[in-house]
Amino acid sequence: MRGKERPLTVHELNELLLICSLVLLIAVAAVRISSRSGLPSLLLYLGIGVAIGQDGIFAVKFDNAELTQVIGYAALVVILAEGGLGTKWKQVKPALPAAVALSTVGVAVSVGVTAAGAHYLVGLEWRQALIIGAVVSSTDAAAVFSVLRKVPLPTRITGVLEAESGFNDAPVVILVVAFSTAGPVDDWYFLVGKIVLELAIGASIGLAVGWLGAFGLRHVALPASGLYPIAVMAIALSAYAAGAIAHGSGFLSVYLAAMVLGNSKLPHWPATRGFADGLGWIAQIGMFVLLGLLVTPHELGADFWPAVVVGLVLTMVARPLGVLVSLLPFRIPWREQALMSWAGLRGAVPIILATIPLVTEIEGSDRVFNIVFVLVVVYTLVQGPTLPWLAKRLRLGVDPSEAADLGVESAPLERLRGHLLSVAIPEKSKMHGVEVAELRLPHGAAVTLVVRDGTSFVPLPTTVLRRGDELLVVATDPVRDAAEQRLRAVGQGGKLAGWLGTGDTTSG
């Protein structure tokens, strides 16, 4: 135990703030490099942590695995909240059964096969092999969200993979904790029952918190628009706390609560998404840099080839077999299964989970951590940049001419019992060329202002809308949802929306 440490002086605090600011600036610049090179940003952030660590430029010695685990959990909660807020229900709904199967049956198959490979090919003891199998069987939400949203894949594939990354943390955490506890490991049927119970509790609490939070935000007008993003994130994070306190899966709770909030047409939604996106980036940067600090590079050499071997078993055998077995009832084409197998991206989550045996001081935990770290880095370098190429080879890209959805932001006008909708017409929207009168908005809604090329004007019924226009639409409270539905329908189907099966119900 360390003795009582003196508080930081003002000078030392200023130096610490300067170092943190420089790290953030370097990390932000790394995002640009990542977007151009196609490499997942996590590798660059890990590299920053390693560069300032004990074998790096600043020789900062950091070996507090427990603190890393706590901060990593907190960052993961924020990342899952941001991912849930950006998940579209209409995209995920048909993919839910497959995602649940991948997160349970697929994880079980992956853990067993990977553990067997680690035991028989690398020579690890069974407990260490099972820990590694469980740790690396969880796909990383941050890696999946960041990479898949840059790759134009069919919505069924992205829906399954994003939902899987949000769901599979819960069973994997339970398995890693069970395998990392001193004494005999619980029987398999006890672990299965515990996983099912925690998932059920977490899902129930997450859905309830999300629905109650969305109901409150839609019916209570806050005094400042900047409070809405804070309120949304606070509600999502409270779902994690409630789920964990109730001995359920807090990770599943926060993801589902955020997904409910993200699909509830809340006021000032674009601002909320921007705020959550910024928090997600900060969480990723802090988490990856801290993990880079924790690793000791000169100790990784001895575990490089074992990590490569375990990674080969995971990537080429365990993951494809898990996908095949879990998706058998859904008759998904083999090309989509092949892409899902390759897109099981690992990232910070396995490295964070590898700190659990470090904290519990399980024998061989240092080696487990080193193998997991090397495996994540090596196979992220391989899988991330090659995913677009594989999608192209499998002919699984989406139609680039598909119409883009509108960006609609709503600000409540509480005393007037109305809403002010801000509508941005994107490049590929079919609202281009439609006259204002042809929008056929419901009674009680009207386009009051158009902003075009920096100039605003009050439109006439014959005003033709163009790409890049921003519209201000005033709608009374009873027709607010119908007005947005009609605007989105026109954006997708043009002036004949409703007559061409777009799902619009407001037209006659």
C-alpha positions as CSV (number, residue, x, y, z in Angstrom):
1,M,0.0,0.0,0.0
2,R,1.3,3.4,-0.8
3,G,1.5,6.1,1.9
4,K,-0.5,9.2,1.9
5,E,0.3,11.2,-1.2
6,R,0.6,14.9,-1.1
7,P,-1.9,16.9,-3.2
8,L,-0.8,18.4,-6.6
9,T,0.6,21.9,-6.6
10,V,-0.9,24.5,-8.9
11,H,2.2,24.3,-11.1
12,E,1.9,20.5,-11.3
13,L,-1.8,20.7,-12.1
14,N,-1.1,23.2,-14.9
15,E,1.6,20.8,-16.4
16,L,-0.9,17.9,-16.2
17,L,-3.6,19.9,-18.0
18,L,-1.1,20.9,-20.6
19,I,-0.1,17.2,-21.2
20,C,-3.7,16.2,-21.4
21,S,-4.5,18.9,-23.8
22,L,-1.6,18.0,-26.1
23,V,-2.6,14.3,-26.0
24,L,-6.2,15.3,-27.0
25,L,-4.9,17.5,-29.8
26,I,-2.6,14.7,-31.1
27,A,-5.5,12.2,-30.9
28,V,-7.8,14.5,-32.8
29,A,-5.2,14.8,-35.5
30,A,-4.9,11.0,-35.5
31,V,-8.5,10.8,-36.5
32,R,-7.7,12.5,-39.8
33,I,-4.9,10.0,-40.4
34,S,-7.2,7.2,-39.5
35,S,-9.9,8.3,-41.9
36,R,-7.4,8.6,-44.8
37,S,-5.5,5.4,-44.1
38,G,-8.5,3.2,-43.3
39,L,-7.0,2.1,-40.0
40,P,-9.3,1.9,-37.0
41,S,-8.4,4.9,-34.8
42,L,-7.9,2.7,-31.8
43,L,-4.5,1.6,-33.0
44,L,-3.3,5.2,-33.2
45,Y,-4.6,6.0,-29.7
46,L,-3.0,2.9,-28.4
47,G,0.2,4.0,-30.1
48,I,0.0,7.4,-28.3
49,G,-0.3,5.6,-25.0
50,V,2.6,3.4,-25.7
51,A,4.7,6.3,-26.9
52,I,4.3,8.2,-23.7
53,G,4.6,5.1,-21.5
54,Q,7.5,3.6,-19.7
55,D,9.2,2.4,-22.9
56,G,8.3,5.5,-24.8
57,I,9.4,9.2,-25.0
58,F,8.2,10.4,-21.7
59,A,8.8,7.1,-19.8
60,V,5.6,7.5,-17.8
61,K,5.3,4.4,-15.5
62,F,1.7,3.3,-15.1
63,D,0.8,-0.2,-13.8
64,N,-2.6,0.4,-12.0
65,A,-4.8,-2.3,-13.6
66,E,-7.7,-1.7,-11.2
67,L,-7.9,2.0,-12.2
68,T,-7.6,1.1,-15.8
69,Q,-10.5,-1.3,-15.5
70,V,-12.7,1.2,-13.7
71,I,-12.0,4.0,-16.3
72,G,-12.4,1.5,-19.1
73,Y,-15.8,0.4,-17.9
74,A,-16.9,4.0,-17.6
75,A,-15.6,4.7,-21.1
76,L,-17.4,1.6,-22.5
77,V,-20.7,2.8,-21.0
78,V,-20.4,6.1,-22.8
79,I,-19.4,4.4,-26.1
80,L,-22.4,2.0,-25.8
81,A,-24.7,5.0,-25.1
82,E,-23.4,6.8,-28.1
83,G,-23.7,3.7,-30.3
84,G,-27.3,3.1,-29.1
85,L,-28.3,6.7,-29.8
86,G,-27.1,6.3,-33.4
87,T,-28.8,2.9,-34.0
88,K,-31.9,3.0,-36.1
89,W,-34.7,0.8,-34.8
90,K,-36.1,0.1,-38.3
91,Q,-32.6,-1.2,-39.2
92,V,-32.0,-3.3,-36.1
93,K,-35.5,-4.7,-35.6
94,P,-35.4,-7.4,-38.2
95,A,-31.8,-8.2,-37.1
96,L,-32.5,-8.7,-33.4
97,P,-33.0,-12.5,-33.4
98,A,-29.8,-13.1,-35.3
99,A,-27.9,-10.6,-33.1
100,V,-29.1,-12.3,-30.0
101,A,-28.1,-15.7,-31.4
102,L,-24.6,-14.4,-32.2
103,S,-24.3,-12.8,-28.8
104,T,-25.2,-16.1,-26.9
105,V,-24.7,-19.2,-29.0
106,G,-22.0,-17.6,-31.2
107,V,-20.1,-16.5,-28.1
108,A,-20.3,-20.0,-26.5
109,V,-18.9,-21.6,-29.7
110,S,-16.2,-19.0,-30.0
111,V,-15.1,-19.4,-26.4
112,G,-14.9,-23.1,-26.6
113,V,-13.0,-23.3,-29.9
114,T,-10.6,-20.5,-29.0
115,A,-9.9,-21.9,-25.6
116,A,-9.2,-25.3,-27.1
117,G,-6.7,-23.8,-29.6
118,A,-5.0,-21.8,-26.8
119,H,-4.7,-24.9,-24.7
120,Y,-3.5,-27.5,-27.3
121,L,-1.6,-25.2,-29.7
122,V,-0.1,-22.7,-27.3
123,G,0.2,-24.8,-24.2
124,L,-1.8,-22.6,-21.8
125,E,-3.5,-24.1,-18.8
126,W,-7.3,-24.5,-19.1
127,R,-8.2,-21.6,-16.9
128,Q,-5.9,-19.2,-18.8
129,A,-7.2,-20.6,-22.1
130,L,-10.8,-20.2,-21.1
131,I,-10.1,-16.6,-19.9
132,I,-8.5,-15.8,-23.3
133,G,-11.4,-17.5,-25.2
134,A,-14.0,-15.5,-23.3
135,V,-12.1,-12.2,-23.5
136,V,-11.6,-12.2,-27.3
137,S,-15.0,-13.5,-28.1
138,S,-16.6,-10.1,-27.5
139,T,-16.7,-7.8,-30.5
140,D,-15.8,-4.2,-29.7
141,A,-18.6,-1.6,-29.9
142,A,-16.3,1.3,-30.6
143,A,-14.5,-0.6,-33.4
144,V,-17.7,-1.9,-35.0
145,F,-19.5,1.4,-34.8
146,S,-16.6,3.4,-36.2
147,V,-15.6,1.0,-39.0
148,L,-19.1,-0.2,-40.2
149,R,-20.5,3.4,-40.5
150,K,-17.8,4.1,-43.1
151,V,-18.4,0.9,-45.1
152,P,-21.6,1.0,-47.2
153,L,-23.1,-2.4,-46.3
154,P,-26.7,-3.7,-46.5
155,T,-28.7,-2.7,-43.5
156,R,-29.3,-6.3,-42.5
157,I,-25.6,-6.9,-42.0
158,T,-24.8,-3.6,-40.2
159,G,-27.9,-4.1,-38.1
160,V,-26.8,-7.6,-36.9
161,L,-23.2,-6.6,-36.3
162,E,-24.0,-3.3,-34.4
163,A,-26.7,-5.0,-32.3
164,E,-24.3,-7.9,-31.6
165,S,-21.5,-5.6,-30.4
166,G,-24.0,-3.9,-28.0
167,F,-25.4,-7.2,-26.7
168,N,-22.4,-9.6,-26.4
169,D,-20.4,-7.6,-23.8
170,A,-22.9,-8.8,-21.1
171,P,-22.4,-12.6,-21.3
172,V,-18.7,-12.3,-22.0
173,V,-18.2,-10.2,-18.8
174,I,-20.0,-12.8,-16.8
175,L,-17.8,-15.6,-18.2
176,V,-14.5,-13.7,-17.7
177,V,-15.4,-12.9,-14.1
178,A,-16.4,-16.5,-13.4
179,F,-13.1,-17.9,-15.0
180,S,-11.0,-15.2,-13.1
181,T,-12.4,-16.0,-9.7
182,A,-10.2,-18.1,-7.3
183,G,-11.4,-21.6,-6.7
184,P,-13.3,-24.0,-9.0
185,V,-15.3,-22.6,-11.9
186,D,-19.1,-22.8,-11.7
187,D,-20.9,-25.5,-13.6
188,W,-21.9,-24.6,-17.1
189,Y,-25.7,-24.7,-16.4
190,F,-25.2,-22.3,-13.5
191,L,-23.3,-19.9,-15.8
192,V,-26.0,-20.2,-18.5
193,G,-28.8,-19.4,-15.9
194,K,-26.8,-16.5,-14.6
195,I,-26.3,-15.1,-18.1
196,V,-30.0,-15.4,-19.0
197,L,-31.1,-13.8,-15.7
198,E,-28.7,-10.8,-16.0
199,L,-29.6,-10.3,-19.6
200,A,-33.4,-10.3,-18.8
201,I,-32.9,-7.9,-15.9
202,G,-30.7,-5.6,-17.9
203,A,-33.0,-5.6,-20.9
204,S,-36.1,-4.8,-18.8
205,I,-34.5,-2.0,-17.0
206,G,-32.9,-0.5,-20.1
207,L,-36.2,-0.5,-22.0
208,A,-38.1,1.0,-19.1
209,V,-35.6,3.7,-18.4
210,G,-35.4,4.6,-22.1
211,W,-39.2,4.8,-22.5
212,L,-39.7,6.9,-19.3
213,G,-36.8,9.2,-20.3
214,A,-38.2,9.8,-23.8
215,F,-41.7,10.4,-22.5
216,G,-40.4,13.0,-20.0
217,L,-38.2,14.8,-22.6
218,R,-41.1,15.0,-25.1
219,H,-43.5,16.5,-22.5
220,V,-41.2,18.8,-20.5
221,A,-39.7,21.8,-22.2
222,L,-36.3,22.5,-20.8
223,P,-35.3,26.2,-20.5
224,A,-32.2,25.9,-22.8
225,S,-31.6,23.7,-25.8
226,G,-28.1,22.8,-24.5
227,L,-29.8,20.9,-21.6
228,Y,-31.3,18.3,-23.9
229,P,-28.0,16.5,-24.8
230,I,-27.0,16.5,-21.2
231,A,-30.4,15.1,-20.1
232,V,-30.3,12.4,-22.8
233,M,-26.8,11.2,-21.8
234,A,-27.7,11.3,-18.1
235,I,-30.8,9.1,-18.7
236,A,-28.8,6.6,-20.7
237,L,-26.0,6.4,-18.1
238,S,-28.6,6.1,-15.3
239,A,-29.8,3.0,-17.0
240,Y,-26.4,1.4,-16.6
241,A,-26.3,2.2,-12.9
242,A,-29.9,0.9,-12.4
243,G,-29.1,-2.3,-14.2
244,A,-25.9,-2.9,-12.3
245,I,-27.5,-2.2,-8.9
246,A,-30.3,-4.7,-9.7
247,H,-27.6,-7.3,-10.5
248,G,-28.5,-7.2,-14.2
249,S,-26.4,-6.4,-17.2
250,G,-25.6,-2.7,-17.0
251,F,-24.0,-2.7,-20.5
252,L,-27.2,-4.1,-22.1
253,S,-29.3,-1.6,-20.1
254,V,-27.4,1.4,-21.3
255,Y,-27.4,0.2,-24.9
256,L,-31.1,-0.5,-25.0
257,A,-32.0,2.7,-23.1
258,A,-30.0,4.8,-25.6
259,M,-31.5,3.0,-28.5
260,V,-35.0,3.8,-27.3
261,L,-34.0,7.4,-26.7
262,G,-32.4,7.6,-30.2
263,N,-35.6,6.5,-31.9
264,S,-38.1,8.6,-30.0
265,K,-38.0,11.9,-32.0
266,L,-36.7,14.0,-29.2
267,P,-36.3,17.8,-29.4
268,H,-33.0,19.2,-30.6
269,W,-31.9,15.8,-31.8
270,P,-28.9,16.8,-34.1
271,A,-27.4,18.7,-31.2
272,T,-27.8,15.7,-28.9
273,R,-26.2,13.4,-31.5
274,G,-23.3,15.8,-31.9
275,F,-22.8,16.0,-28.1
276,A,-22.9,12.3,-27.7
277,D,-20.5,11.8,-30.6
278,G,-18.0,14.2,-28.9
279,L,-18.3,12.3,-25.6
280,G,-17.8,9.0,-27.4
281,W,-14.6,10.3,-29.0
282,I,-13.3,11.5,-25.6
283,A,-14.1,8.2,-24.1
284,Q,-12.4,6.3,-26.9
285,I,-9.3,8.5,-26.7
286,G,-8.9,8.3,-23.0
287,M,-9.6,4.6,-22.8
288,F,-7.1,3.6,-25.6
289,V,-4.4,5.9,-24.4
290,L,-4.7,4.5,-20.9
291,L,-4.5,1.0,-22.2
292,G,-1.4,1.9,-24.2
293,L,0.1,3.3,-21.0
294,L,-0.6,0.0,-19.1
295,V,1.1,-2.3,-21.5
296,T,4.9,-2.9,-21.2
297,P,6.2,-3.2,-24.8
298,H,9.4,-4.9,-24.1
299,E,7.5,-7.8,-22.5
300,L,5.4,-8.5,-25.6
301,G,8.0,-10.2,-27.7
302,A,7.7,-13.6,-26.0
303,D,4.0,-13.7,-26.5
304,F,3.8,-12.4,-30.1
305,W,3.6,-15.8,-31.8
306,P,1.2,-17.3,-29.3
307,A,-1.0,-14.3,-29.9
308,V,-0.9,-14.8,-33.6
309,V,-1.7,-18.5,-33.3
310,V,-4.7,-17.8,-31.0
311,G,-5.8,-15.0,-33.3
312,L,-5.7,-17.4,-36.3
313,V,-7.9,-19.9,-34.4
314,L,-10.3,-17.2,-33.4
315,T,-10.5,-15.5,-36.8
316,M,-10.4,-18.5,-39.2
317,V,-12.1,-21.1,-37.1
318,A,-13.9,-20.0,-34.0
319,R,-15.7,-16.9,-35.3
320,P,-16.8,-18.4,-38.6
321,L,-18.0,-21.6,-36.8
322,G,-19.9,-19.4,-34.2
323,V,-21.6,-17.4,-37.0
324,L,-22.5,-20.6,-38.9
325,V,-24.0,-22.4,-35.9
326,S,-25.9,-19.5,-34.4
327,L,-27.3,-18.3,-37.8
328,L,-28.5,-21.7,-39.0
329,P,-32.2,-21.0,-38.3
330,F,-32.1,-17.7,-40.2
331,R,-31.0,-19.0,-43.6
332,I,-28.7,-16.1,-44.2
333,P,-26.7,-16.4,-47.5
334,W,-23.2,-17.6,-47.2
335,R,-21.7,-14.4,-48.5
336,E,-23.3,-12.4,-45.7
337,Q,-22.1,-15.0,-43.2
338,A,-18.6,-14.7,-44.5
339,L,-18.6,-11.0,-44.2
340,M,-20.0,-11.2,-40.6
341,S,-17.3,-13.6,-39.7
342,W,-14.6,-11.2,-40.9
343,A,-16.3,-8.2,-39.4
344,G,-16.1,-9.5,-35.8
345,L,-13.8,-6.7,-34.9
346,R,-11.9,-6.6,-31.6
347,G,-10.8,-3.4,-29.9
348,A,-10.5,-2.0,-26.4
349,V,-13.2,-4.2,-24.9
350,P,-11.1,-7.4,-24.9
351,I,-8.1,-5.5,-23.5
352,I,-10.2,-4.0,-20.7
353,L,-11.6,-7.5,-19.9
354,A,-8.1,-8.8,-19.8
355,T,-7.5,-6.5,-16.8
356,I,-10.0,-8.5,-14.7
357,P,-7.6,-11.5,-14.2
358,L,-4.8,-8.9,-13.5
359,V,-6.9,-7.4,-10.7
360,T,-7.8,-10.8,-9.2
361,E,-4.2,-11.8,-9.6
362,I,-4.9,-15.1,-11.3
363,E,-1.8,-17.1,-12.1
364,G,-0.5,-16.2,-15.6
365,S,-2.7,-13.1,-15.9
366,D,0.3,-11.0,-17.2
367,R,0.7,-13.4,-20.1
368,V,-3.0,-13.4,-20.8
369,F,-3.0,-9.6,-21.0
370,N,0.0,-9.5,-23.3
371,I,-1.5,-12.1,-25.6
372,V,-4.8,-10.3,-25.8
373,F,-3.1,-6.9,-26.5
374,V,-0.9,-8.3,-29.3
375,L,-3.9,-10.2,-30.8
376,V,-6.1,-7.1,-30.9
377,V,-3.4,-4.9,-32.5
378,V,-2.3,-7.5,-35.1
379,Y,-5.8,-8.6,-36.2
380,T,-7.2,-5.1,-36.1
381,L,-4.5,-4.1,-38.6
382,V,-5.5,-7.0,-40.8
383,Q,-9.3,-7.0,-40.5
384,G,-10.2,-3.3,-40.4
385,P,-8.6,-2.1,-43.6
386,T,-9.5,-5.2,-45.6
387,L,-13.2,-5.1,-44.7
388,P,-14.2,-2.8,-47.6
389,W,-12.2,-4.9,-50.0
390,L,-13.9,-8.1,-48.9
391,A,-17.4,-6.5,-49.1
392,K,-16.6,-5.5,-52.6
393,R,-15.4,-8.9,-53.5
394,L,-18.5,-10.5,-52.0
395,R,-20.6,-8.0,-53.9
396,L,-22.3,-6.8,-50.7
397,G,-22.2,-3.0,-51.2
398,V,-25.3,-0.9,-51.2
399,D,-26.7,1.1,-54.1
400,P,-24.9,4.5,-54.0
401,S,-28.0,6.2,-55.6
402,E,-30.2,5.3,-52.6
403,A,-31.9,8.5,-51.4
404,A,-30.5,10.0,-48.2
405,D,-32.7,10.6,-45.2
406,L,-33.5,14.1,-44.1
407,G,-32.0,15.7,-41.0
408,V,-34.9,16.9,-38.9
409,E,-34.5,18.8,-35.7
410,S,-37.4,19.7,-33.4
411,A,-37.6,22.5,-30.9
412,P,-40.8,22.6,-28.7
413,L,-42.9,25.7,-28.5
414,E,-44.5,24.9,-25.2
415,R,-46.8,27.9,-24.7
416,L,-47.9,27.8,-28.3
417,R,-48.5,24.0,-28.2
418,G,-46.5,23.7,-31.3
419,H,-43.1,22.6,-32.7
420,L,-40.5,24.2,-35.0
421,L,-39.0,21.6,-37.3
422,S,-35.6,22.4,-38.9
423,V,-35.3,20.3,-42.0
424,A,-32.0,19.9,-44.0
425,I,-32.3,18.6,-47.5
426,P,-29.2,16.4,-48.2
427,E,-27.5,15.8,-51.6
428,K,-29.4,12.7,-52.6
429,S,-32.8,13.6,-51.2
430,K,-35.7,13.2,-53.6
431,M,-37.2,16.4,-52.1
432,H,-35.0,18.2,-54.7
433,G,-37.3,19.7,-57.4
434,V,-40.5,19.4,-55.3
435,E,-42.7,22.5,-54.9
436,V,-43.7,23.6,-51.4
437,A,-47.4,22.9,-52.2
438,E,-46.5,19.4,-53.4
439,L,-45.3,18.5,-49.9
440,R,-48.9,18.2,-49.0
441,L,-48.3,18.7,-45.3
442,P,-51.2,18.0,-42.9
443,H,-53.4,20.9,-41.8
444,G,-51.7,22.6,-39.0
445,A,-48.2,22.5,-40.5
446,A,-46.6,24.9,-42.9
447,V,-43.2,25.8,-44.4
448,T,-42.5,29.3,-43.0
449,L,-38.9,29.9,-44.1
450,V,-36.3,28.6,-46.5
451,V,-32.6,29.2,-46.2
452,R,-30.7,28.9,-49.5
453,D,-27.0,29.8,-50.1
454,G,-26.9,31.8,-46.9
455,T,-30.1,33.8,-47.8
456,S,-33.4,33.3,-46.1
457,F,-36.9,34.0,-47.6
458,V,-40.5,33.2,-47.1
459,P,-41.5,30.6,-49.7
460,L,-44.5,30.7,-52.0
461,P,-46.6,27.6,-52.7
462,T,-44.8,27.4,-56.1
463,T,-41.3,27.7,-54.6
464,V,-39.1,24.8,-55.8
465,L,-37.0,23.2,-53.1
466,R,-33.3,22.3,-53.9
467,R,-30.5,20.3,-52.5
468,G,-28.8,22.0,-49.6
469,D,-31.9,24.0,-48.6
470,E,-32.9,24.3,-44.9
471,L,-36.5,24.6,-44.1
472,L,-38.3,25.9,-41.0
473,V,-41.6,24.1,-40.6
474,V,-44.1,25.1,-37.9
475,A,-46.4,22.3,-36.8
476,T,-49.1,22.2,-34.1
477,D,-48.7,19.6,-31.4
478,P,-51.3,17.1,-32.8
479,V,-49.8,16.9,-36.3
480,R,-46.1,17.2,-35.4
481,D,-45.4,13.5,-36.0
482,A,-47.5,13.3,-39.1
483,A,-45.7,16.4,-40.6
484,E,-42.3,14.8,-40.0
485,Q,-43.5,11.5,-41.4
486,R,-44.7,13.3,-44.5
487,L,-41.4,15.2,-44.9
488,R,-39.4,12.0,-44.6
489,A,-41.7,10.2,-47.1
490,V,-41.2,13.0,-49.7
491,G,-37.4,12.9,-49.1
492,Q,-37.4,9.2,-49.8
493,G,-40.1,9.0,-52.6
494,G,-40.4,12.4,-54.1
495,K,-43.7,14.3,-54.8
496,L,-45.6,11.1,-55.4
497,A,-44.8,9.7,-51.9
498,G,-47.8,7.9,-50.4
499,W,-49.0,6.9,-53.8
500,L,-45.9,4.8,-54.5
501,G,-45.9,2.8,-51.2
502,T,-43.5,4.9,-49.2
503,G,-45.4,4.3,-46.0
504,D,-46.8,7.9,-45.8
505,T,-50.3,7.9,-44.3
506,T,-50.9,11.7,-44.4
507,S,-51.8,11.9,-48.1
508,G,-55.2,11.3,-49.6
